[in-house]
Amino acid sequence: MTALTSLLGDDAHAESSTDVANWTGLVSPRHVVPKAKRVIFLYMAGGPSHLETFDYRPQLAKLHGQPMPESFTRGQPIAQLQGKKLTCMAPQHPFRKCGDSGIEISTAFQHLPQVADELCVVRSLKTEAINHDPAHTFMNTGTSISGRPAIGSWLLYGLGSASNNLPGFIVMTSTGGGQSQPISARQWHSGFLPGQFQGVHFNSTGDPVLYVRNPAGVTNRDQRDVIDTVTELNRQRQAITADPEIATRIRQYELAFRMQTSVPALMDLSDETQATLDMYGTKGADGTFGGNCLLARRLAERGVRFIQLYHRGWDHHGKIKNGIVQTVQHVDQGMTALLKDLRQRGLLDDTLVIWGGEFGRTPMAQGDGRDHHMKGFSMWMAGGGIKGGTTYGSTDELGYNAAENIVEIHDLHATMQHLLGINHEQLTYRYRGRDFRLTDVAGHVVDPILS
């Protein structure tokens, strides 16, 4: 009983330490000099094939239609191809050298080559989960165990938000181009961190948040009276129970009230030029990935710390040649415009942009598609202290294993936090008697990709 009381006491103290009206973050001053203030994570849900996007493997093309060498696959976990005949499948699109840097990018991308010199393409990622949901969970929380805090929640806990009128962690989703795997809301949950650090899902069309507008006959003053009364009742209850979730509720009610002004202003695109809308290929808040990219830029301008844009459409188990083109068409123009727009507005230098999914795809054919693959895949990063116009790492000659300068997911998370001024080993949260962190007991900053 004494030991149990001690453990519960640790958790209660950790939770109560964040019960403040305006949380400004635990890491003050920063552990290291920050190069980025915010993150925009362009999350390609479903597992984009590195072999048709950023990692051309000519040797795989030579072996097209031949048996996959058993030396690569013997004893290895494979998703739906386990126990089946494994045949090499050539990259389905040619690659070209882009920009002054000569980065090789698939010809499926028509717009992205325009900003090739902003990109650092990492071609040696590997993860620990081979199916979608646990791989999403690992990418977002640093573990495949459900219930841990998401990246954005950790960053809010560590750094606070620079916005008083919007949530500091916002998620938007879009679909198109391929099979749309479901995304669970727990991918942006705060886990064991207090609820105030949870991500908020914004609708991409209509009102981003339900009930953001007052009902007919209700004025802002009426709303203010209700909020003040409920807040006072909650404070009286909190004085008795010391429940940290009551403090979170008080804070969120206040934020929701302020959002009744800030959210309509966010969605009012009358201050955007037609040239800007054309650059993104959107009419505005229309539910497209391009529309979400434009909103992401507006959120970045308003101080939102972590913005995550999911595009669900990358699960190409079949018809991958045309499927890649169709999915790329949904994201290519918007993400290219986002990098251009951030650059011309002076925001890219302190905004870290990340593009990638939960894993890659197999060099082996699955009919005319590719299966899930966790041993090697690609992502790119730009802005926020990243060395543009570079590539880092590589897979083997067939694109199966990350082989050179391997980057684990914990390394990715450690590097992200480093760029924001956080030593990943020092940002911890005590829960059930243990100090947890996003990178668990691993992770190294990938210094060669930093500017």
C-alpha positions as CSV (number, residue, x, y, z in Angstrom):
1,M,0.0,0.0,0.0
2,T,2.9,2.4,0.8
3,A,4.4,1.7,-2.6
4,L,1.1,2.2,-4.4
5,T,0.5,5.5,-2.6
6,S,4.0,6.6,-3.7
7,L,3.3,5.7,-7.3
8,L,-0.1,7.5,-7.3
9,G,1.5,10.5,-5.7
10,D,4.1,10.7,-8.5
11,D,1.3,10.8,-11.1
12,A,-0.9,13.3,-9.2
13,H,2.1,15.6,-8.9
14,A,3.0,15.3,-12.5
15,E,-0.6,16.1,-13.6
16,S,-1.1,19.0,-11.2
17,S,2.1,20.6,-12.5
18,T,0.3,21.6,-15.7
19,D,-2.9,23.0,-14.1
20,V,-2.3,26.6,-15.1
21,A,-4.5,28.9,-17.1
22,N,-2.0,29.6,-19.9
23,W,0.5,26.8,-20.3
24,T,3.7,28.2,-21.7
25,G,5.7,25.0,-21.8
26,L,8.0,23.0,-19.6
27,V,11.2,23.7,-21.6
28,S,12.0,27.3,-20.8
29,P,14.7,28.2,-21.7
30,R,15.1,25.8,-24.6
31,H,17.7,23.0,-24.1
32,V,19.4,24.0,-27.4
33,V,19.0,27.0,-29.7
34,P,15.9,26.3,-31.7
35,K,15.8,26.6,-35.5
36,A,12.1,26.0,-35.9
37,K,9.0,27.3,-34.1
38,R,6.4,25.0,-35.5
39,V,5.9,21.7,-37.5
40,I,3.7,20.9,-40.4
41,F,3.5,17.2,-40.9
42,L,2.2,16.1,-44.3
43,Y,1.2,12.6,-43.4
44,M,0.6,10.3,-46.4
45,A,-1.5,7.6,-44.8
46,G,-1.5,4.1,-46.3
47,G,2.2,3.7,-47.0
48,P,3.5,5.5,-50.1
49,S,5.9,3.4,-52.2
50,H,9.5,4.7,-51.9
51,L,10.2,2.9,-55.2
52,E,7.8,5.0,-57.2
53,T,8.5,8.3,-55.4
54,F,12.0,9.0,-54.1
55,D,14.2,5.9,-54.2
56,Y,15.0,4.7,-57.7
57,R,16.5,1.2,-57.7
58,P,17.9,0.3,-61.2
59,Q,18.9,-3.2,-60.1
60,L,15.3,-3.9,-59.2
61,A,14.3,-2.9,-62.7
62,K,16.9,-5.4,-64.1
63,L,15.4,-8.2,-62.1
64,H,11.7,-7.4,-63.0
65,G,9.7,-10.6,-63.1
66,Q,12.4,-12.8,-61.6
67,P,12.2,-14.4,-58.2
68,M,13.2,-12.2,-55.3
69,P,16.5,-13.4,-54.0
70,E,15.8,-15.4,-50.9
71,S,18.8,-13.9,-49.1
72,F,16.7,-10.7,-48.7
73,T,13.4,-12.2,-47.5
74,R,14.3,-15.5,-45.6
75,G,12.9,-15.2,-42.1
76,Q,11.6,-11.7,-42.6
77,P,8.1,-10.5,-41.6
78,I,6.0,-9.8,-44.7
79,A,2.4,-8.7,-44.5
80,Q,0.0,-10.2,-47.0
81,L,2.7,-11.9,-49.1
82,Q,3.8,-14.2,-46.4
83,G,4.2,-17.7,-47.7
84,K,3.6,-16.7,-51.3
85,K,5.8,-16.7,-54.4
86,L,7.9,-13.5,-54.3
87,T,8.7,-11.8,-57.6
88,C,10.7,-8.6,-58.2
89,M,8.7,-5.7,-59.6
90,A,10.5,-2.9,-61.3
91,P,9.9,0.8,-60.4
92,Q,6.8,1.7,-62.3
93,H,7.9,5.3,-63.2
94,P,11.1,6.8,-64.4
95,F,13.0,9.2,-62.2
96,R,14.7,12.5,-63.2
97,K,17.3,14.8,-61.6
98,C,15.6,17.9,-60.2
99,G,16.8,21.4,-59.2
100,D,20.4,22.6,-59.0
101,S,21.0,19.8,-56.5
102,G,20.0,17.0,-58.9
103,I,17.8,15.2,-56.4
104,E,16.2,12.2,-58.1
105,I,12.4,12.4,-58.0
106,S,9.8,10.2,-59.7
107,T,8.2,11.7,-62.9
108,A,4.8,11.0,-61.2
109,F,5.4,14.4,-59.5
110,Q,4.9,17.3,-61.8
111,H,5.1,20.2,-59.3
112,L,7.4,19.1,-56.5
113,P,10.6,19.3,-58.7
114,Q,10.1,23.1,-58.6
115,V,11.1,23.1,-55.0
116,A,13.6,20.2,-55.1
117,D,16.4,22.4,-53.6
118,E,14.3,23.0,-50.5
119,L,14.1,19.2,-49.8
120,C,16.2,16.8,-47.8
121,V,15.1,13.3,-48.9
122,V,15.8,10.7,-46.3
123,R,15.9,7.3,-48.1
124,S,16.8,5.0,-45.1
125,L,13.9,5.0,-42.8
126,K,12.7,1.9,-41.1
127,T,9.9,1.2,-38.6
128,E,8.9,-1.6,-36.2
129,A,5.3,-2.3,-37.4
130,I,4.1,-3.9,-40.6
131,N,0.4,-3.2,-40.5
132,H,-1.3,0.2,-40.8
133,D,-2.8,0.9,-37.3
134,P,0.3,-0.1,-35.2
135,A,2.6,1.6,-37.8
136,H,0.5,4.8,-37.5
137,T,0.7,4.6,-33.8
138,F,4.5,4.0,-33.8
139,M,5.0,7.0,-36.2
140,N,2.8,9.3,-34.1
141,T,3.7,8.3,-30.6
142,G,7.0,6.5,-30.7
143,T,5.5,3.1,-29.7
144,S,3.0,0.7,-31.2
145,I,1.3,0.5,-27.8
146,S,-2.0,2.4,-27.9
147,G,-2.6,5.2,-25.4
148,R,0.6,7.1,-25.5
149,P,0.8,10.8,-26.3
150,A,1.1,12.0,-29.9
151,I,4.0,14.0,-31.2
152,G,2.0,17.2,-31.2
153,S,0.9,16.6,-27.6
154,W,4.5,16.2,-26.5
155,L,5.5,19.5,-28.2
156,L,2.6,21.4,-26.6
157,Y,3.6,20.0,-23.2
158,G,7.2,21.0,-23.8
159,L,6.8,24.3,-25.6
160,G,3.3,25.5,-25.1
161,S,1.4,27.2,-27.9
162,A,2.1,30.5,-29.5
163,S,-1.7,31.0,-30.2
164,N,-4.2,32.2,-27.6
165,N,-7.2,31.8,-29.9
166,L,-6.6,28.5,-31.6
167,P,-5.6,25.0,-30.4
168,G,-1.9,24.4,-30.5
169,F,-2.2,21.0,-32.2
170,I,-4.6,20.8,-35.1
171,V,-5.3,17.9,-37.5
172,M,-7.1,17.9,-40.9
173,T,-7.7,15.0,-43.3
174,S,-8.4,14.5,-47.0
175,T,-8.8,11.5,-49.2
176,G,-8.4,10.5,-52.9
177,G,-6.3,8.5,-55.3
178,G,-6.4,5.1,-53.8
179,Q,-7.7,2.9,-51.0
180,S,-8.4,5.2,-48.0
181,Q,-7.3,3.4,-44.8
182,P,-9.1,4.6,-41.7
183,I,-7.4,6.9,-39.2
184,S,-8.2,6.6,-35.5
185,A,-8.6,9.8,-33.5
186,R,-6.2,8.3,-30.9
187,Q,-3.4,9.1,-33.4
188,W,-3.7,12.7,-32.1
189,H,-4.6,11.9,-28.5
190,S,-2.8,13.3,-25.5
191,G,-2.5,9.8,-23.9
192,F,-1.4,10.1,-20.3
193,L,-0.6,13.8,-20.6
194,P,-3.4,16.1,-19.4
195,G,-6.3,16.5,-21.9
196,Q,-5.4,20.2,-22.7
197,F,-2.5,18.8,-24.9
198,Q,-4.8,16.7,-27.1
199,G,-4.9,17.4,-30.9
200,V,-8.1,18.9,-32.3
201,H,-9.5,17.6,-35.5
202,F,-10.8,20.4,-37.9
203,N,-13.3,19.6,-40.6
204,S,-12.0,20.5,-44.0
205,T,-15.3,21.9,-45.3
206,G,-18.0,24.0,-43.6
207,D,-17.3,25.0,-40.0
208,P,-14.0,23.4,-39.0
209,V,-15.5,22.9,-35.5
210,L,-19.1,22.0,-34.7
211,Y,-21.2,24.6,-33.0
212,V,-18.5,27.3,-33.4
213,R,-21.3,29.8,-34.2
214,N,-23.9,31.0,-31.7
215,P,-27.4,29.7,-32.1
216,A,-30.1,32.2,-33.2
217,G,-30.9,34.6,-30.5
218,V,-27.7,34.0,-28.5
219,T,-25.3,36.9,-28.3
220,N,-21.6,36.8,-27.4
221,R,-22.5,38.5,-24.1
222,D,-24.9,35.6,-23.4
223,Q,-22.2,33.1,-24.1
224,R,-19.8,35.0,-21.9
225,D,-22.2,34.9,-19.0
226,V,-22.7,31.1,-19.4
227,I,-18.9,30.5,-19.6
228,D,-18.3,32.6,-16.5
229,T,-21.0,30.8,-14.5
230,V,-19.8,27.3,-15.6
231,T,-16.2,28.2,-14.9
232,E,-17.0,29.4,-11.4
233,L,-18.9,26.1,-10.7
234,N,-16.0,24.1,-12.0
235,R,-13.5,26.1,-9.9
236,Q,-15.5,25.4,-6.8
237,R,-15.6,21.7,-7.6
238,Q,-11.9,21.7,-8.4
239,A,-11.1,23.3,-5.0
240,I,-12.7,20.2,-3.4
241,T,-11.5,17.4,-5.7
242,A,-8.2,18.8,-7.2
243,D,-9.1,16.9,-10.4
244,P,-6.7,18.0,-13.2
245,E,-9.3,17.3,-15.8
246,I,-11.5,20.0,-14.4
247,A,-8.7,22.5,-14.9
248,T,-8.4,21.2,-18.5
249,R,-12.2,21.7,-19.0
250,I,-12.0,25.3,-17.7
251,R,-9.2,26.1,-20.1
252,Q,-10.9,24.4,-23.0
253,Y,-14.2,26.3,-22.4
254,E,-12.3,29.6,-22.5
255,L,-10.5,28.5,-25.7
256,A,-13.7,27.5,-27.3
257,F,-15.2,30.9,-26.6
258,R,-12.3,32.7,-28.2
259,M,-12.5,30.3,-31.2
260,Q,-15.9,31.7,-32.0
261,T,-14.1,34.7,-33.3
262,S,-10.8,33.2,-34.4
263,V,-12.1,30.2,-36.4
264,P,-14.4,32.2,-38.7
265,A,-11.5,34.6,-39.3
266,L,-9.3,31.6,-40.2
267,M,-11.8,30.4,-42.8
268,D,-12.4,33.8,-44.3
269,L,-10.2,33.7,-47.3
270,S,-11.2,37.1,-48.7
271,D,-7.7,38.4,-47.9
272,E,-6.1,35.7,-50.1
273,T,-5.3,36.7,-53.7
274,Q,-6.6,34.7,-56.7
275,A,-3.0,34.0,-57.6
276,T,-2.5,32.3,-54.2
277,L,-5.6,30.2,-54.6
278,D,-4.5,29.2,-58.1
279,M,-1.0,28.3,-56.8
280,Y,-2.6,25.9,-54.3
281,G,-5.1,24.7,-56.8
282,T,-8.0,25.3,-54.5
283,K,-11.1,27.5,-54.1
284,G,-10.5,27.6,-50.4
285,A,-11.8,25.4,-47.6
286,D,-13.0,22.7,-50.0
287,G,-11.8,19.6,-48.3
288,T,-9.0,19.0,-50.7
289,F,-5.4,18.5,-49.7
290,G,-4.5,21.7,-51.4
291,G,-7.1,23.5,-49.5
292,N,-5.8,22.0,-46.3
293,C,-2.3,23.1,-47.2
294,L,-3.5,26.7,-47.5
295,L,-5.2,26.5,-44.2
296,A,-2.0,25.0,-42.7
297,R,-0.1,28.1,-43.8
298,R,-2.8,30.3,-42.2
299,L,-2.6,28.3,-39.0
300,A,1.2,28.6,-39.0
301,E,0.8,32.4,-39.3
302,R,-1.5,32.3,-36.3
303,G,1.0,30.5,-34.0
304,V,-0.3,26.9,-34.1
305,R,2.6,24.7,-32.9
306,F,1.9,21.4,-34.6
307,I,-0.3,21.0,-37.8
308,Q,-0.8,17.6,-39.2
309,L,-2.4,17.0,-42.6
310,Y,-3.4,13.4,-43.3
311,H,-4.1,12.4,-46.9
312,R,-5.6,8.9,-47.0
313,G,-5.1,7.3,-50.4
314,W,-1.6,5.6,-50.5
315,D,-2.5,1.9,-49.9
316,H,-1.6,0.5,-53.3
317,H,-1.9,-3.2,-53.0
318,G,-2.9,-3.3,-56.7
319,K,-2.7,-1.1,-59.8
320,I,0.2,0.8,-58.3
321,K,1.4,2.3,-61.6
322,N,-1.7,4.4,-62.2
323,G,-2.6,4.6,-58.5
324,I,0.6,6.4,-57.6
325,V,-0.1,9.0,-60.3
326,Q,-3.7,9.5,-59.2
327,T,-2.7,9.9,-55.5
328,V,0.2,12.2,-56.3
329,Q,-2.2,14.4,-58.3
330,H,-4.1,15.0,-55.1
331,V,-1.1,16.3,-53.1
332,D,1.6,17.4,-55.5
333,Q,0.4,21.0,-56.2
334,G,-0.7,21.8,-52.7
335,M,2.4,20.7,-50.9
336,T,4.6,22.4,-53.5
337,A,2.6,25.6,-53.1
338,L,2.9,25.4,-49.4
339,L,6.7,25.3,-49.5
340,K,6.7,28.2,-52.0
341,D,4.2,30.2,-49.9
342,L,6.1,29.7,-46.7
343,R,9.3,30.7,-48.4
344,Q,8.0,33.9,-49.9
345,R,6.3,34.9,-46.6
346,G,9.5,34.4,-44.6
347,L,8.0,31.4,-42.7
348,L,9.9,28.5,-44.1
349,D,13.1,29.1,-42.2
350,D,11.4,28.6,-38.9
351,T,8.7,26.0,-40.0
352,L,9.8,22.4,-40.2
353,V,7.8,20.6,-42.9
354,I,7.8,16.8,-43.0
355,W,6.3,14.5,-45.7
356,G,5.9,10.8,-45.4
357,G,3.7,7.9,-44.3
358,E,3.8,5.0,-41.8
359,F,6.0,2.7,-43.9
360,G,6.9,1.9,-47.5
361,R,6.0,-0.8,-50.0
362,T,7.7,-4.1,-51.0
363,P,10.1,-4.5,-53.9
364,M,8.1,-7.7,-54.5
365,A,4.9,-7.6,-56.6
366,Q,1.5,-8.2,-55.1
367,G,-0.3,-8.8,-58.4
368,D,0.2,-5.3,-60.0
369,G,0.7,-3.6,-56.6
370,R,3.0,-3.8,-53.6
371,D,2.6,-5.0,-50.0
372,H,3.4,-3.2,-46.8
373,H,7.1,-2.8,-46.1
374,M,8.8,-1.7,-42.9
375,K,12.5,-2.4,-43.6
376,G,13.2,0.6,-45.7
377,F,11.3,3.7,-47.0
378,S,11.6,7.4,-47.8
379,M,10.5,10.7,-46.3
380,W,11.5,14.3,-47.0
381,M,11.9,17.3,-44.7
382,A,12.3,21.0,-45.5
383,G,12.7,24.3,-43.8
384,G,13.2,24.8,-40.1
385,G,17.0,24.1,-39.9
386,I,17.0,21.3,-42.5
387,K,19.8,21.2,-45.2
388,G,17.9,21.6,-48.4
389,G,18.9,20.1,-51.8
390,T,20.3,17.0,-50.2
391,T,19.7,13.2,-49.8
392,Y,20.6,11.1,-46.8
393,G,20.9,7.4,-46.5
394,S,20.0,4.7,-48.9
395,T,18.3,1.3,-49.2
396,D,20.1,-1.8,-50.6
397,E,20.2,-2.4,-54.4
398,L,16.6,-3.8,-54.4
399,G,15.1,-1.2,-52.0
400,Y,14.4,-3.9,-49.4
401,N,16.5,-2.9,-46.4
402,A,17.6,0.5,-45.2
403,A,21.4,0.0,-45.6
404,E,23.3,3.2,-45.3
405,N,22.9,5.8,-42.6
406,I,19.8,4.1,-41.2
407,V,17.2,6.4,-39.6
408,E,14.9,4.9,-37.0
409,I,11.6,6.6,-36.1
410,H,13.0,7.5,-32.7
411,D,15.8,9.3,-34.6
412,L,13.2,11.2,-36.6
413,H,11.5,12.3,-33.4
414,A,14.7,13.2,-31.7
415,T,15.7,15.4,-34.7
416,M,12.3,17.1,-34.8
417,Q,12.5,18.0,-31.1
418,H,16.1,19.1,-31.5
419,L,15.2,21.6,-34.2
420,L,12.5,23.0,-31.9
421,G,15.0,23.5,-29.1
422,I,14.3,20.3,-27.1
423,N,16.7,17.7,-25.9
424,H,14.6,14.6,-26.5
425,E,16.2,12.8,-23.4
426,Q,15.2,15.6,-21.1
427,L,11.5,16.1,-22.0
428,T,9.8,13.5,-19.9
429,Y,6.6,12.9,-18.0
430,R,6.2,10.8,-14.9
431,Y,3.4,8.3,-15.2
432,R,2.8,5.2,-13.0
433,G,6.2,5.5,-11.5
434,R,8.2,5.8,-14.7
435,D,9.6,8.8,-16.6
436,F,8.3,8.5,-20.2
437,R,9.4,10.4,-23.3
438,L,8.5,10.4,-27.0
439,T,11.7,8.6,-28.0
440,D,11.4,5.9,-25.2
441,V,15.0,4.8,-24.5
442,A,16.4,5.3,-28.0
443,G,16.8,8.0,-30.6
444,H,19.7,10.1,-31.9
445,V,19.7,13.5,-33.6
446,V,20.5,13.1,-37.3
447,D,23.1,15.8,-37.4
448,P,24.2,15.5,-41.1
449,I,20.8,16.7,-42.4
450,L,20.9,19.9,-40.3
451,S,21.8,23.2,-41.8
